[in-house]
Amino acid sequence: MRIIFAILTISLLVHTTGCSINHPVAQDYDAHLVKYGSEKNLPEADISGYYSIMPSTQTHNYQFRAATVGYAHVWIVEFGKILDKTLQAPYVQSAFGGLKKATNEEAEGVRIDFELEDYKFEHYRAFTTLNIKVFDLGKEIFSKTYSSEGVSQGGDMWVAGPFGMKTATLESTKSSIDKILEEFINDINSENIAAIKGSPHKASKPDAITGAP
């Protein structure tokens, strides 16, 4: 009863005074990747090239509060920044044989576009819906919307305080992205998209049909 009363009191103070502690978690994602990035191995993709993150995804900003650490804390998830850093992480770069961020829509070769359709953090985990399109020389050759659920972080959220909450938010968001990337790679490999020419990295990979370099 005392815990419930304390939570309600804090909530009332936050809403009446406007006082809050903001936590933009993407600022700490580089350090998170250094510590946890090697824990995930993705399958090897049959394509490589450029990637682009859509403008609405780049400017995405999702905010939430959690009773586990007190309603004075506001957790800010900028999904576009987290996705960009994930795509540049060594374990993702290794899976694709190198991905370069496109500077414009006219980038030569294969380009992979990422557009966030929905993100929320509920029930101790991240829920992500992401559309991925593949273009070859400007022509769309693949499009699919993926939905995933990050790993539950209830334990860290309840016992580890604000630091644990930050780690929990980043880890569940990362795991939801990893699940989508793994499913995407399996899809493009099964659909033989590697047979399409144009990727600046493909010269070093064997042709998917003939086996020739």
C-alpha positions in Angstrom: 0.0 0.0 0.0 2.9 2.4 0.9 4.5 1.7 -2.5 1.3 2.4 -4.4 0.8 5.6 -2.4 4.4 6.7 -3.1 4.0 6.1 -6.8 0.7 8.0 -6.9 2.3 10.9 -5.0 5.3 11.1 -7.4 2.9 10.9 -10.3 0.8 13.8 -8.9 3.9 15.9 -8.3 5.2 15.3 -11.9 1.9 16.3 -13.4 1.3 19.3 -11.2 4.9 20.7 -11.1 6.1 19.6 -14.6 9.3 18.4 -13.0 10.9 15.5 -14.8 14.2 13.8 -15.4 14.8 13.1 -19.1 16.8 10.1 -20.3 17.6 10.1 -24.1 18.8 6.5 -24.1 20.3 6.7 -27.7 23.2 8.8 -26.2 24.4 5.7 -24.4 23.9 3.2 -27.2 27.5 3.2 -28.5 28.7 2.0 -25.1 25.9 -0.5 -25.0 27.0 -1.9 -28.4 30.6 -2.2 -27.2 29.5 -4.3 -24.3 26.7 -6.4 -25.8 27.1 -6.1 -29.6 29.1 -9.3 -29.9 26.4 -11.4 -28.2 24.4 -11.6 -31.4 25.4 -13.4 -34.6 23.3 -12.8 -37.7 23.3 -15.1 -40.7 25.4 -14.0 -43.7 23.4 -12.0 -46.2 23.6 -12.7 -50.0 23.5 -8.9 -50.7 25.4 -5.8 -49.6 25.4 -2.2 -50.7 23.9 0.9 -49.2 21.3 1.6 -46.6 19.0 4.6 -46.0 16.8 5.5 -43.1 13.6 7.4 -44.0 13.3 11.0 -42.7 10.3 10.2 -40.4 12.4 7.4 -38.8 15.4 9.6 -38.4 13.4 12.1 -36.4 11.4 9.6 -34.4 11.0 10.4 -30.7 9.1 8.1 -28.4 8.7 8.9 -24.7 7.4 6.9 -21.8 7.4 6.6 -18.0 7.6 3.5 -15.9 6.4 2.8 -12.4 9.5 0.6 -11.9 11.8 3.6 -11.4 9.3 6.3 -10.6 7.2 8.6 -12.8 9.6 11.5 -12.5 11.8 9.7 -15.1 11.0 10.2 -18.8 12.6 7.6 -21.1 13.2 8.9 -24.6 13.8 6.5 -27.5 15.0 8.0 -30.7 14.6 4.9 -32.8 16.3 6.2 -36.0 19.5 6.9 -34.1 19.5 3.5 -32.5 18.8 1.8 -35.8 21.6 3.7 -37.6 24.1 2.8 -34.9 23.0 -0.8 -35.1 23.4 -1.0 -38.9 27.0 0.4 -38.4 27.8 -2.1 -35.7 30.5 -4.7 -36.6 28.2 -7.7 -36.2 25.7 -6.2 -38.8 28.4 -5.0 -41.1 30.0 -8.5 -41.0 26.6 -10.1 -41.9 26.2 -7.9 -45.0 29.8 -7.9 -46.0 29.7 -4.1 -45.5 26.9 -1.6 -45.6 27.5 2.0 -46.5 25.0 4.7 -45.6 23.6 6.3 -48.7 24.1 10.0 -49.1 21.3 10.3 -51.7 18.6 8.3 -53.5 20.9 8.0 -56.5 23.4 5.8 -54.8 24.6 3.2 -57.2 23.8 -0.5 -56.8 21.6 -2.0 -54.2 20.0 0.2 -51.5 18.1 -1.0 -48.5 15.5 1.5 -47.1 14.3 1.3 -43.5 11.1 3.0 -42.4 9.6 2.7 -38.9 5.9 2.1 -38.8 5.4 1.7 -35.1 7.4 1.5 -31.9 6.3 1.2 -28.3 7.7 0.1 -25.0 5.1 -1.8 -23.0 5.0 -4.8 -20.6 8.8 -4.6 -20.0 9.8 -4.8 -23.6 10.0 -3.1 -27.0 7.6 -3.7 -29.8 8.8 -2.7 -33.3 7.1 -2.6 -36.7 9.6 -1.8 -39.5 9.2 -1.7 -43.3 12.2 -2.7 -45.3 12.5 -2.1 -49.1 15.3 -3.2 -51.4 16.1 -1.2 -54.6 18.4 -2.0 -57.4 19.5 1.0 -59.5 16.3 2.8 -58.3 13.9 -0.1 -59.0 12.1 -1.6 -56.0 12.7 -5.4 -56.0 11.6 -6.3 -52.4 9.3 -4.9 -49.7 8.1 -6.4 -46.5 6.8 -5.1 -43.1 8.3 -6.9 -40.1 7.0 -6.9 -36.5 9.0 -8.1 -33.6 8.9 -8.2 -29.8 12.1 -7.5 -27.8 13.3 -9.6 -25.0 11.4 -8.9 -21.7 13.5 -6.8 -19.2 11.2 -6.9 -16.2 14.0 -8.1 -13.8 16.4 -5.2 -14.6 13.6 -2.7 -14.6 12.4 -3.5 -11.1 15.7 -4.1 -9.3 18.4 -2.1 -11.0 17.1 1.5 -10.8 17.5 4.1 -13.5 20.7 2.6 -14.8 19.0 -0.8 -15.2 16.0 0.9 -16.8 18.3 2.5 -19.4 20.0 -0.8 -20.2 16.7 -2.6 -20.3 15.3 -0.2 -22.8 18.3 -0.4 -25.1 18.6 -4.1 -24.9 15.0 -4.9 -25.6 15.0 -2.4 -28.5 18.2 -3.9 -29.9 16.9 -7.4 -29.7 13.7 -6.4 -31.5 15.8 -4.9 -34.3 18.1 -8.0 -34.4 15.0 -10.3 -34.8 13.9 -8.2 -37.8 17.3 -8.1 -39.4 17.6 -11.9 -39.0 14.2 -12.5 -40.6 15.0 -10.0 -43.4 18.3 -11.7 -44.2 16.6 -15.1 -44.3 14.0 -13.7 -46.7 16.4 -12.1 -49.1 18.6 -15.2 -49.2 15.6 -17.5 -49.9 14.3 -15.2 -52.6 17.7 -15.2 -54.4 18.0 -11.4 -54.5 21.8 -11.9 -54.7 21.4 -12.7 -58.4 20.6 -9.0 -59.0 23.6 -7.0 -60.1 24.6 -3.5 -59.1 25.9 -3.8 -55.5 29.4 -2.2 -55.3 30.5 -5.1 -53.0 29.2 -8.0 -55.2 32.4 -8.4 -57.2 34.0 -10.2 -54.3 31.1 -12.6 -53.9 30.3 -15.5 -56.1 27.3 -15.3 -58.5 24.3 -16.8 -56.8 23.3 -18.8 -60.0 26.5 -19.9 -61.7 28.8 -19.9 -58.6 31.4 -17.9 -60.6 33.1 -15.0 -59.0 
